[in-house]
Amino acid sequence: MESRFTLIFLTDGVTFVLHEFHVFIDHLFNLKFAVKELERSAKRC
């Protein structure tokens, strides 16, 4: 019984960490894209 609880707890933790990591990567990509757009508009001026 206790091992099953530990397993659920671990999988929940891993899922959470993976989700947070995925969100972090998404933010990084968005930042890179935003910087590229800023550089592009700066060159236009």
ZIWODA-V71199 format. One line per field, one symbol per residue. phi: phi as a letter, one per 20 degrees, with the letter a starting at -180 (. if undefined). psi: psi as a letter, one per 40 degrees, with the letter a starting at -180 (. if undefined). burial: I if it has 16 or more other ideal C-beta (glycine too) atoms within 10 Angstrom, else O. A space follows every 10 residues. Layout:
phi->???
psi->???
burial->???
This chain:
phi->.fffffffff ffffgfffff fffffgffff fgffffffff fffff
psi->dddddddddd dddddddddd dddddddddd dddddddddd dddd.
burial->OOOOOOOOOO OOOOOOOOOO OOOOOOOOOO OOOOOOOOOO OOOOO
